[in-house]
Amino acid sequence: MRKALNRWTGPAPAAWLCWALALGAVALAFIGAERAGAWMARSVMQVGVALLTLVFFFVGVRAVLRRRFDSALLHIGCACVLAGWLMGRYAVRTSTAARPCTGSMVMVDGDESDRLWEGPMLDQYVGQLPFSVRLERFFVERYERNSDDRHAGRNAPVREYRSRVTITEPGQAPYVVNIRVNEPAFVRGYHIYQMSWGHSTDQLGRPVVYTVLQFIRDPGLKLVYAGFTLLLAGILFYAWRIFRIQGTPPREEPA
């Protein structure tokens, strides 16, 4: 038993486990986000991931005691990634209307709300945020029109679109943030993403431009980032050990 544990605390099994996790993530990506999410949401899968997390953590601690720090970083990094994912799944399962996990808002300039919606038409009520959001202005910036655009009578391609919103939290002064694509805001545990925008008409038939903001609460995200940092450190440490061993001159045998 001890020999088997010592074998599993080595860096080579840890590297193979990292490859297995990466291939599993690629396989889930190929079957589609919806099917992969439904498959991983099963209780059996989550129990299996929890057991695998405990195994990774136990082997990582044992590697620390044996002073195999590259293997320890790889195993504990995997454990952190899986534990962070489990925390996110738990947040989804315990989501309530008073503390929703995900949802979206469709807003035009001047709108203010603290309610989240979901569904294909965003008409299904999800819950209420612990803060309110007011859209001050939605910006759409385009490139300069070239001769082809002018000849075809079309607008230039969109360069950037962003939402300038005012956040009002209980007991605090309102403040303004700009939300861009790939630059979300973070408020009270929620990441606010700029998802999309479009054209519509208001109740009087006047044309308006709307924006769609998505809100996601994932308490395990920081732990996932920490896990990937440990994995990177473990890979670099492992590579350094390999190069160091290969660069060590062989011992000379006594005559």
C-alpha positions as CSV (number, residue, x, y, z in Angstrom):
1,M,0.0,0.0,0.0
2,R,2.8,2.4,0.9
3,K,4.6,1.7,-2.4
4,A,1.4,2.4,-4.3
5,L,1.0,5.7,-2.5
6,N,4.6,6.7,-3.1
7,R,4.2,5.9,-6.8
8,W,1.1,8.1,-7.0
9,T,2.9,11.1,-5.3
10,G,5.4,11.3,-8.1
11,P,5.2,14.0,-10.8
12,A,4.7,11.7,-13.7
13,P,1.2,10.5,-12.5
14,A,0.3,14.1,-11.7
15,A,1.2,15.1,-15.2
16,W,-0.9,12.3,-16.7
17,L,-3.8,13.4,-14.4
18,C,-3.5,16.9,-15.8
19,W,-3.6,15.6,-19.3
20,A,-6.7,13.5,-18.5
21,L,-8.5,16.5,-17.0
22,A,-7.6,18.6,-20.1
23,L,-8.9,15.9,-22.5
24,G,-12.1,15.6,-20.4
25,A,-12.7,19.3,-20.7
26,V,-12.2,19.2,-24.5
27,A,-14.6,16.2,-24.8
28,L,-17.2,18.1,-22.9
29,A,-16.7,21.1,-25.1
30,F,-17.3,19.0,-28.2
31,I,-20.7,17.7,-27.0
32,G,-21.9,21.2,-26.4
33,A,-22.3,23.4,-23.4
34,E,-26.0,22.5,-22.7
35,R,-25.5,18.7,-22.9
36,A,-22.2,18.9,-20.9
37,G,-23.9,21.0,-18.3
38,A,-26.8,18.6,-17.9
39,W,-24.4,15.7,-17.8
40,M,-22.2,17.2,-15.1
41,A,-25.2,18.4,-13.1
42,R,-26.1,14.8,-12.2
43,S,-25.6,14.0,-8.5
44,V,-23.5,10.9,-9.4
45,M,-21.0,13.0,-11.3
46,Q,-20.8,15.6,-8.6
47,V,-20.2,13.0,-5.9
48,G,-17.5,11.5,-8.2
49,V,-15.8,14.9,-8.6
50,A,-15.9,15.4,-4.8
51,L,-14.2,12.1,-4.2
52,L,-11.6,12.8,-6.8
53,T,-11.0,16.2,-5.2
54,L,-10.3,14.5,-1.8
55,V,-7.9,12.0,-3.5
56,F,-6.0,14.8,-5.2
57,F,-5.7,16.8,-1.9
58,F,-4.6,13.8,0.1
59,V,-2.0,12.8,-2.5
60,G,-0.8,16.4,-2.7
61,V,-0.4,16.7,1.1
62,R,1.5,13.4,1.1
63,A,3.8,14.7,-1.7
64,V,4.5,17.8,0.5
65,L,5.5,15.5,3.4
66,R,7.8,13.6,1.0
67,R,9.3,16.9,-0.2
68,R,8.1,16.3,-3.8
69,F,6.9,19.9,-4.3
70,D,6.3,19.7,-8.0
71,S,3.9,16.8,-7.6
72,A,2.3,18.5,-4.6
73,L,1.6,21.7,-6.7
74,L,0.1,19.7,-9.5
75,H,-2.2,17.5,-7.3
76,I,-3.3,20.4,-5.0
77,G,-3.9,22.6,-8.1
78,C,-6.2,19.9,-9.6
79,A,-8.0,19.7,-6.2
80,C,-8.5,23.5,-6.1
81,V,-9.9,23.6,-9.7
82,L,-12.4,20.8,-8.9
83,A,-13.3,22.2,-5.5
84,G,-14.0,25.6,-7.1
85,W,-16.2,23.9,-9.7
86,L,-18.1,22.2,-6.9
87,M,-18.6,25.5,-5.1
88,G,-20.1,26.9,-8.3
89,R,-22.4,24.0,-8.8
90,Y,-23.6,24.3,-5.1
91,A,-24.3,28.0,-5.7
92,V,-26.5,27.0,-8.7
93,R,-28.4,24.3,-6.7
94,T,-29.0,26.6,-3.7
95,S,-30.0,29.6,-5.9
96,T,-33.2,31.4,-4.7
97,A,-35.2,34.4,-5.8
98,A,-33.6,36.4,-2.9
99,R,-30.1,35.3,-4.0
100,P,-30.1,34.4,-7.7
101,C,-27.1,32.8,-9.3
102,T,-27.4,33.9,-12.9
103,G,-29.8,36.1,-14.9
104,S,-29.9,39.0,-17.4
105,M,-31.4,42.5,-17.9
106,V,-32.5,44.1,-21.1
107,M,-32.2,47.9,-20.7
108,V,-32.4,51.1,-22.6
109,D,-31.0,54.5,-21.6
110,G,-32.5,55.7,-18.3
111,D,-33.8,52.3,-17.2
112,E,-33.1,51.2,-13.6
113,S,-33.8,47.7,-12.1
114,D,-32.7,45.1,-9.6
115,R,-34.5,42.2,-11.2
116,L,-33.0,39.3,-13.2
117,W,-34.7,37.4,-16.0
118,E,-33.9,34.3,-18.1
119,G,-35.3,32.3,-21.0
120,P,-35.2,32.8,-24.8
121,M,-37.1,36.0,-24.6
122,L,-35.8,37.0,-21.1
123,D,-39.3,37.0,-19.8
124,Q,-38.9,34.5,-17.0
125,Y,-38.3,36.1,-13.6
126,V,-35.3,34.7,-11.7
127,G,-34.8,36.9,-8.6
128,Q,-33.7,40.2,-7.2
129,L,-30.2,41.6,-6.8
130,P,-28.8,43.1,-3.6
131,F,-28.2,46.3,-5.5
132,S,-29.8,48.2,-8.3
133,V,-28.4,49.1,-11.8
134,R,-29.3,52.2,-13.8
135,L,-28.2,52.4,-17.4
136,E,-27.0,56.0,-17.9
137,R,-26.0,55.5,-21.6
138,F,-25.2,52.8,-24.0
139,F,-22.4,53.5,-26.5
140,V,-21.8,52.0,-29.9
141,E,-18.5,53.0,-31.5
142,R,-17.8,52.2,-35.2
143,Y,-14.9,52.3,-37.5
144,E,-14.7,55.0,-40.1
145,R,-16.7,54.3,-43.2
146,N,-14.7,53.4,-46.2
147,S,-15.6,53.8,-49.9
148,D,-17.2,50.3,-50.0
149,D,-19.4,51.1,-47.1
150,R,-20.5,54.5,-48.5
151,H,-21.1,52.9,-52.0
152,A,-23.3,50.2,-50.4
153,G,-25.1,52.6,-48.1
154,R,-24.2,50.6,-45.0
155,N,-22.8,51.5,-41.6
156,A,-19.1,50.8,-40.8
157,P,-18.4,47.7,-38.6
158,V,-18.8,48.0,-34.9
159,R,-15.5,48.6,-33.1
160,E,-16.8,48.6,-29.5
161,Y,-20.0,48.7,-27.5
162,R,-20.2,49.4,-23.8
163,S,-22.7,50.3,-21.1
164,R,-22.2,53.1,-18.6
165,V,-24.2,52.2,-15.5
166,T,-24.8,53.6,-12.0
167,I,-24.6,51.0,-9.2
168,T,-26.6,51.7,-6.0
169,E,-25.8,49.5,-3.0
170,P,-27.6,49.8,0.3
171,G,-25.9,52.2,2.6
172,Q,-23.4,53.4,0.0
173,A,-23.2,56.3,-2.3
174,P,-24.0,55.5,-6.0
175,Y,-21.0,55.1,-8.3
176,V,-20.6,54.8,-12.1
177,V,-18.9,51.9,-13.9
178,N,-18.3,51.1,-17.5
179,I,-19.0,47.6,-18.7
180,R,-17.3,46.4,-21.9
181,V,-17.0,43.1,-23.7
182,N,-14.4,41.0,-21.8
183,E,-14.2,43.7,-19.1
184,P,-16.9,42.9,-16.6
185,A,-17.7,44.8,-13.5
186,F,-17.7,43.0,-10.1
187,V,-20.4,44.0,-7.5
188,R,-21.2,42.1,-4.3
189,G,-20.1,38.8,-5.6
190,Y,-21.7,39.3,-9.1
191,H,-19.8,39.6,-12.4
192,I,-21.7,41.9,-14.7
193,Y,-21.0,41.1,-18.4
194,Q,-21.8,43.1,-21.5
195,M,-23.5,40.4,-23.6
196,S,-25.2,41.9,-26.6
197,W,-27.2,44.8,-28.0
198,G,-29.8,45.5,-30.7
199,H,-32.5,47.7,-32.1
200,S,-36.1,47.8,-31.1
201,T,-39.0,50.2,-30.6
202,D,-40.6,51.5,-27.4
203,Q,-44.3,51.6,-26.6
204,L,-44.8,54.7,-28.7
205,G,-43.2,53.1,-31.7
206,R,-40.0,55.1,-31.5
207,P,-36.7,53.4,-32.4
208,V,-34.5,52.6,-29.4
209,V,-31.2,50.8,-28.9
210,Y,-31.1,48.2,-26.1
211,T,-28.3,46.5,-24.2
212,V,-28.3,43.1,-22.6
213,L,-26.3,42.7,-19.3
214,Q,-25.6,39.3,-17.8
215,F,-25.1,38.7,-14.1
216,I,-23.2,35.7,-12.8
217,R,-22.4,34.7,-9.2
218,D,-19.7,32.1,-8.9
219,P,-18.2,31.8,-5.4
220,G,-15.7,29.2,-6.6
221,L,-14.1,31.2,-9.4
222,K,-11.2,32.5,-7.3
223,L,-10.4,29.0,-6.1
224,V,-10.4,27.9,-9.7
225,Y,-8.0,30.7,-10.6
226,A,-5.8,29.7,-7.7
227,G,-5.8,26.1,-8.8
228,F,-4.6,27.0,-12.3
229,T,-1.9,29.1,-10.8
230,L,-0.7,26.2,-8.7
231,L,-0.8,23.9,-11.8
232,L,1.3,26.4,-13.8
233,A,3.8,26.6,-10.9
234,G,3.9,22.8,-10.7
235,I,4.6,22.4,-14.4
236,L,7.4,25.0,-14.3
237,F,8.9,23.4,-11.2
238,Y,8.7,19.9,-12.8
239,A,10.4,21.2,-16.0
240,W,13.1,22.9,-13.9
241,R,13.8,19.6,-12.1
242,I,14.0,17.7,-15.4
243,F,16.5,20.2,-16.9
244,R,18.5,20.3,-13.7
245,I,18.8,16.5,-13.6
246,Q,19.7,16.3,-17.3
247,G,22.4,19.0,-16.8
248,T,24.0,17.3,-13.9
249,P,27.3,15.6,-15.0
250,P,27.5,11.9,-14.3
251,R,29.5,10.7,-11.3
252,E,33.0,9.3,-12.0
253,E,33.5,5.8,-10.8
254,P,36.6,5.3,-8.6
255,A,39.4,3.4,-10.3
